[in-house]
Amino acid sequence: MLAKGLKAPVTKIITPFVNLLVRWKVSANAISIIGAIGSTISALLTIPNGNFLFGAILISAFTLFDLFDGAVARASGSVQSKFGAVLDSTLDRISDYIILLAAFMYFNTRDAQITWLLVINMFLGFLVPYIRARAEANGIECSIGIAERSERLIILLVGIASLANESTQIFKYTLYLLTLLSVITVGQRMVVVIKFGRNR
């Protein structure tokens, strides 16, 4: 939802940088890999040590690479690369999981409620894109959802940044919100699949 609404203005802003990257022959796959490695290393080096605000800023910076890989692929004519699409999706799943894992490593012996919420969201973080992937593999358009990756990641990073004030309450609220929106998204996608099945 958010990603679609911001697509046009963001595309306009990043186009000059995209053209420069294409001119330098930087591949979309290289951008995806750098962004994923950067965000995972940032998460593992900061969040478990309690450097929440710095970690959230670093992860956000590397997550911005996601804006460029697709745009570079389109500009360079490699948008149809099936390998690139699978690589990007796989790296997204890994980096999202590592961010949650890093928070789990910090809270595992500190707050049981937050720990369980993180475990639940690790599961949901894989389930939401899995349903779409399996549906579309069977010819079902299933990009619907109140909270796709962009929305879920923003909520998570805002929650992590809020831990800088040494209070866990806001982080708990963001995890509850993240859980709720992810469950709704799972439900929305399953409804699409069920309706498709009934119409066959």
C-alpha positions in Angstrom: 0.0 0.0 0.0 2.6 2.5 1.1 5.1 1.4 -1.5 2.6 1.8 -4.3 1.6 5.3 -3.2 5.2 6.5 -3.0 6.4 4.7 -6.2 6.0 7.7 -8.6 7.8 10.4 -6.5 10.5 8.0 -5.3 11.2 6.9 -8.9 11.6 10.5 -10.0 14.1 11.2 -7.2 16.3 8.1 -7.8 16.3 8.1 -11.6 19.5 10.2 -11.9 21.3 7.8 -9.5 19.9 4.8 -11.3 21.2 6.1 -14.7 24.7 6.6 -13.1 24.7 3.1 -11.8 23.7 1.7 -15.2 26.5 3.8 -16.8 29.0 2.3 -14.3 27.7 -1.2 -15.2 26.7 -1.9 -11.6 24.3 -4.9 -11.8 20.9 -5.1 -10.0 22.1 -8.4 -8.4 25.2 -6.7 -7.0 23.0 -4.0 -5.5 20.7 -6.6 -3.9 23.6 -8.5 -2.4 25.3 -5.4 -1.0 22.1 -4.2 0.6 21.3 -7.6 2.1 24.8 -8.1 3.5 25.0 -4.6 4.8 21.6 -4.8 6.6 22.3 -8.2 8.1 25.8 -7.3 9.4 24.4 -4.0 10.7 21.7 -5.8 12.6 23.9 -8.5 14.1 26.6 -6.0 15.2 24.3 -3.4 16.8 20.9 -4.7 18.0 22.2 -7.6 20.2 24.5 -5.1 21.9 21.7 -2.6 22.6 22.8 0.0 20.0 19.2 0.3 18.7 19.1 3.8 17.2 22.4 3.4 15.4 21.3 -0.1 14.2 18.0 1.1 12.9 19.6 4.0 11.0 22.3 1.6 9.5 19.7 -1.0 8.5 17.4 1.7 7.0 20.4 3.0 4.9 21.1 -0.5 3.5 17.4 -1.2 3.0 17.4 1.8 0.6 19.4 -0.4 -1.8 16.1 -2.2 -2.4 14.9 1.0 -4.2 17.7 0.8 -6.7 18.0 -2.9 -7.6 14.6 -3.1 -9.4 15.1 0.3 -11.0 18.5 -0.6 -12.2 17.2 -3.9 -13.6 14.5 -2.1 -15.6 16.9 0.6 -16.8 19.5 -2.0 -17.9 17.0 -4.3 -19.6 17.5 -7.2 -17.1 14.0 -6.8 -15.5 13.0 -10.2 -16.9 15.8 -12.0 -15.2 14.2 -14.9 -13.2 17.5 -15.5 -11.3 17.5 -11.8 -10.2 13.9 -11.9 -9.0 14.5 -15.1 -7.0 17.8 -13.8 -5.6 16.2 -10.5 -4.5 13.3 -12.2 -2.9 15.5 -14.7 -1.1 17.8 -12.0 0.2 14.8 -10.0 1.4 13.6 -12.9 3.5 17.1 -13.5 5.0 17.7 -9.9 5.9 14.2 -9.5 7.4 14.7 -12.7 9.5 18.2 -11.6 10.7 16.8 -8.3 11.9 14.2 -10.1 14.0 16.8 -12.6 15.1 19.1 -9.9 16.3 16.3 -8.4 18.4 15.6 -11.9 19.7 19.2 -12.3 20.7 18.9 -9.2 22.9 15.5 -9.9 24.5 15.8 -13.7 24.9 16.8 -13.5 28.5 15.3 -10.1 29.2 11.6 -10.1 28.2 9.6 -13.2 27.6 6.7 -11.4 26.0 8.8 -9.6 23.5 10.7 -12.8 22.8 7.5 -14.7 21.8 6.3 -11.8 19.7 9.6 -11.8 17.8 9.3 -15.6 17.3 5.7 -15.2 16.0 6.9 -12.5 13.6 9.8 -14.6 12.3 7.2 -17.2 11.3 4.8 -14.6 9.8 7.7 -12.9 8.0 8.1 -16.1 6.0 4.5 -17.1 5.7 3.3 -13.8 4.1 5.6 -14.0 1.1 5.4 -17.8 0.9 1.6 -17.6 0.3 2.1 -15.1 -2.5 5.0 -17.1 -4.1 3.0 -20.4 -4.0 -0.2 -18.7 -5.3 1.6 -17.0 -8.2 3.5 -20.2 -9.1 0.0 -21.6 -9.6 -1.2 -18.7 -11.8 -3.0 -16.8 -9.0 -2.3 -13.1 -8.8 -1.8 -12.5 -5.0 0.0 -9.2 -4.4 -2.8 -8.0 -2.2 -2.2 -7.2 1.4 -2.6 -4.5 4.0 1.0 -4.8 5.0 3.6 -5.9 2.4 7.3 -6.0 3.1 7.9 -2.2 3.0 5.2 -1.5 5.6 6.3 -4.3 7.9 9.9 -3.3 7.8 9.1 0.3 8.5 7.1 -0.7 11.6 9.8 -3.0 12.8 12.6 -0.4 12.4 10.6 2.3 14.1 10.0 0.0 17.0 13.7 -0.9 17.2 14.7 2.8 17.1 12.2 3.5 19.9 14.2 1.3 22.2 16.9 4.0 22.3 14.8 5.7 25.0 15.3 2.6 27.3 11.6 1.8 27.3 10.3 -1.4 25.8 6.6 -0.4 25.8 6.6 1.2 22.3 8.5 -1.7 20.9 5.9 -4.1 22.3 3.1 -2.0 20.7 4.9 -2.1 17.3 5.3 -5.9 17.5 1.6 -6.3 18.4 0.8 -4.1 15.4 3.2 -6.0 13.2 1.6 -9.3 14.2 -1.9 -8.0 13.6 -1.2 -6.6 10.2 0.8 -9.7 9.1 -2.1 -12.0 10.2 -4.6 -9.8 8.3 -2.3 -9.9 5.2 -2.1 -13.7 5.5 -5.9 -13.8 5.7 -6.3 -11.5 2.7 -4.1 -13.6 0.5 -5.7 -16.9 1.6 -9.1 -15.4 0.6 -7.8 -14.7 -2.9 -6.5 -18.3 -3.2 -9.8 -19.7 -1.9 -11.9 -17.6 -4.3 -9.7 -18.7 -7.2 -10.2 -22.3 -6.2 -14.0 -21.9 -6.0 -14.1 -20.4 -9.5 -12.1 -23.2 -11.1 
